[in-house]
């Protein structure tokens, strides 16, 4: 799995002019699921993300986690994180998991974050979404479970 995590002051997902997910302070997570990913990959991210210390403490040092600051998560599935751009100019997405694999893992990931005590809003898997965010910092962190 690949997770692009952006520390945000706010973020939202809109589909057909309807806001379907919205958060204030927290993480905007774009989640790409590889065809070989399993619940073990999701569990790794579920353990790491709530405790990722990228929020500033009273001294201005990035030393607080999402849980410490009471932040929320906006989770959006993003198969294009597995784009292969080696040949030509049109990316290939053959390494991205098919929906029958990706949807259950995406839902498992979101539910795992909820069980960790986080408020999790989502987009719509496979939906044509407009994503808006204010990247706070900017702070952007990339997790790839192949590198764990």
N, C-alpha and C positions, 0 to 999 in steps of 0.2 A: 504494500500500500504506500501511496505517496500522499502526504498531507501538507498542504501549504497553509500555514497558520499566520494570520495577520492580526496583530493587536489593534483593536479598533475602539473608537469612542462611540460609534454606532454603525449598524449595518442592517440591510434589509434585502429581501427577495420579493420581486413583484412578477406576477404572471397574469397576462390579460388585464392589466391595470388594477389588479387586486394584490394588496400586500399579503403574502402568505407566511412570511417569517420576518421578525424584526427584533433586534436586540439593541441595548445600550452598550456600555463598556463590556469588553470581553474579547472573544476570538471569533474571527471569520475563518472557517476551515473549509478549504476546497479539498475534497477527498477523492483520489483516484484509486481504483481497485484493479489490480493486475489479475490476469487469468489464473495464476497459480496461488493467489492469496487465500488464506484460511482465517479461521477465528483466532488463531494464535497471533497473526499479524495485527488484527484489530485489538486484541488484548494488550499487546505491546503499546499501541497508541493510547488506549484507554488508561493505562498505568502512567504514561509519560505526560500527556497533555494537561490534566488537571493540576499537576505539580510544577509545570514549566514556569520558572521564575523570570518573567520578563516585565513585570509591573514594578514601578518605582516605589521604594519605601520612603519614609519621612526624610531620609538623607539624600534622596534623589538617585539612589542606586537601584538598578533592576534586581530586586531581591524578593519580590512577592509573586505568588502564584495566582492563577485564576480563582482558586478556592479562597485564598487569603483576601482578595479584594471583592469577593461576591459577584464575580463576572459571569456572563452568559456566553453561550456558543450559538453561532449560526452556521449550520453544517450544510454544505452543498456538494452533491455528487459531481465529479468532474472527470469524465473519461479521457478528456484531452490531455490530462497530465501524463498519459502513456503514449503520446504522439511519438512516432518514429519519423525523424526528419532526415535520415541519412541519404535517401535516394530521392532525387527529383525535388519538386517544390510543393507537392501535395502530401501532407502527412498521412501516415498509415496508423491505424488504431488497433491492429490485430492483437496486440498484447493486452489491451484493456479487456477486463472481464465482461462476458455477455450478461445481459440483464438477469437471467435466471440464477447466476452466481453472484452478481454484484448487488442486486437489491437486498437479498437476505443479509449480506455482510455489511452493507450500508446501514440497514436498520439495526443490526446487532451492535455496530459501532456507536450509533446514537443512543441506543438504550443503555449501553455500558457507561457512557458519559453521564446519563441521567442517574444511573445507580450509584455513580461516584458523587452524586449530590449536585450536579450542575443543571441549570436550566438550559435546555437545548431546543432551539427553533431549527426548522429545516426548509429547504427548497422542495421541489418536486422532482423525483428521480426521472430523468429523461425529458423533463419539461423545458420549454423555451422560456428561460428566466432572465429577468433584468436584475442584476445584482448591484447594489449601491453600498458603498462603505466609506468611512473616513478612517484611514490607516493612521493610527496614533503612533507617532515617533518620527518616521515610519519604522515599525518593527515587523519583520517578516521572517519566519523560521520554516525550514523545510525538513520534514521527516520522511525517510524512505526506509521501510521495514527490511529491505534487502541489505541495508547497511547497519543493522542493529547489533 
